[in-house]
């Protein structure tokens, strides 16, 4: 009985609370009782209270963890089972998870409180709070999940809600474009995460964190398998943390209403990758190449962020590139094996960076002298300066390598579809040019009014059937109807006329005489 | 009183009553008598024991001892299904005859006379009696088409009678040859069956070809269908219902009976029958696709659907024969409903050209609903009776013919193309004032159409009882089933298909 009231067993409620808030606001919007300015009060109360409750619950569990020693892997239920594949609804309440969870809940709560005034009387106030709650829930799920399967749920929720947050001002074209860019870039990482889950299921069996990361299981893996699992997870981490070469999405993600969403990318989501790496520490430590990869990517990003950040002229960009530098350094320290340092670094940096983002709008008012020009040592190095100004052309690189070929392929396929496939299956290309029901009715009227026959078959198959049917119609008309039934009646009529004529001739006296004479001739 | 004789005499009595009746209540009397006949048929269904392999409700009175003929009637599962279909469709046809105003006395008397003859065909257990009833259907139909038909009605009526009688001649020759071979000179179906099965295969083949010509004209089998488009198009709407709903089934029914007495001949002819069936299936479907005349479209679709029946017979296994008989029932309901609805539409607009219609759903929603459902039934969408039939035919066909069965599916696809086109043209598109003048279905038309569509859906959703009714009788058709032991497994999908009901 006592077990049931142990607070750590309620850990599943922590990510659920903000999710319920988001759901509640959405229902209210549909139902129409919290719309407009009058609904702002209820909206902010619901979100703030649920996030505060989540934080409170986490703090209670933190206290328990400090005082007692409980089993850190908490299985709530079985989520899905498909013979060898099994995902549990489980949570990991170890030191790392609880630390990260508390951090996420705290920053979320502060940001929410900040947004209450910042977004007052904005259009889409409720929508923004709903998305913030969704995002909070997603981040809590990422850091508390007991296996990568459940983590993936949070990972995706974070991706979707960030997409919607970036496109908050969806009537502006850059906003929607950047949102799509960020979403598509994040999908790359999702693919890595899915591949990691797949490989882990295939080669390790269980994907619960403790089972996956225990040293006996890892030692049994061959180097290649270990490397593949690790590389897949690292890909996810690199994308989520915007490491080179996946960096451009994060600068585009700053499109959302400042500074609230900036906090989410700048101080929460960007650290999700680092969290994943720290979580995977036993796995990565087994493989030298993975550590080296971490070190190289982190180092490159740190340099990239540093150089690019130097030449930025607006505060948000400068902050985000500086964030990249710090996150890169965290990866470097992980690569060197200093995971505890990275953890501490992460916590401190997240808090510091949130403060910076929150105060960013007021920098303008605090400035009493013009912005500082680029460092004096950079000024003579013209090429490096230009490269930094262009953010090392990463944007154009992805454009050249990925977007342009995809677009060209899509265009070619479209042409193939229009010129080859559609004519064969007999679907008109015209349908695209009709924009309204009225236009369609007008067009179909024109076709219908001039027609007395049924419409012909369309497409290759239709044309084939058309020819066959025309042949059949000919057979039917000429052979079966005219030649059969009607022909039969015509023949009977013709015979009838002939016999009638013979009969008439026979009844004439001269033929009668002839007949009688003929009869006599025969008899004689 | 024996129920089958009562069933046979009720419509005749009704016809006589209408002829002598004073006043203008012919329509009411006709509805009453056809409803009474339907009720008797339902009563027979309730007393019928589906687990009894022998004929039920048998009656036999010697008619002409010297000729060996007798008045012998009896009923099995297949005949019962056909009798129910016939009595139901006559009832619906009379309900839909509201527009017949001139000479209605003789019209209703002829329909009831026709009903009696059709029931006689299905319950006769003596080939001579069968032949008498078979020819008796021609007389009322000739007058019904010739006097109440469309513009080319006399041509159509003459054509129909000539074709059918031409076919009957061959059937008669076969019957007489068979009679001649009988040791005790009797026309009794059971006795003839025993003799026929003992004949040498070449004689059996010759006899079966005669039956095939006789029944094939009525069914119709390609290329003997020359009478059908004209007769269906020119006949008044209620008579079209009977023509395509029951008259065609008489042909198929006769063919199944002939197949049961001459199994060796069927086994020799399986391949040509299959080819004819698939040819008719696709030929009829494509011609239906090319028709702008709605009635002609349904008429040709009947050729196509009867191809499924012949295909089922040609497989000569349990599943295929079940499909054939089920398709007879399903097509009776679907074609009856379609001719009913399109005939009613014609009464209102006097045009059968599909291009003259559009957007009917706005003004005649009930009509649109029933027509769409009937057309879906014609395609054989799951949930309609046609699906059960086509499914069995495909299972049986696949067992016997393998991949050739794909042509059956092709025929189904063609029927989908014209059915969906018809729905699209009739019911969608921009509205026009002319369409707004069209009245929706009235009460008696609504109840007739609803009855047919309801049964079509009922048989499609709960086919188990009907399958059980037919099952034993179908096993009786094919006495050589032991030869093909593998075919016995075909009973399993049949039974499990509608396993929901006990």
Interface residues (C-beta under 8 A of the other chain):
Chain A: X441 X444 X445 X448 X451 X452 X453 X454 X455 X457 X465 X468 X469 X470 X472 X473 X476 X479 X480 X481 X484 X485 X486 X488 X489
Chain B: X155 X158 X159 X162 X163 X223 X225 X226 X227 X229 X230 X283 X286 X287 X289 X290 X291 X292 X353 X354 X355 X358 X414 X421 X429 X430
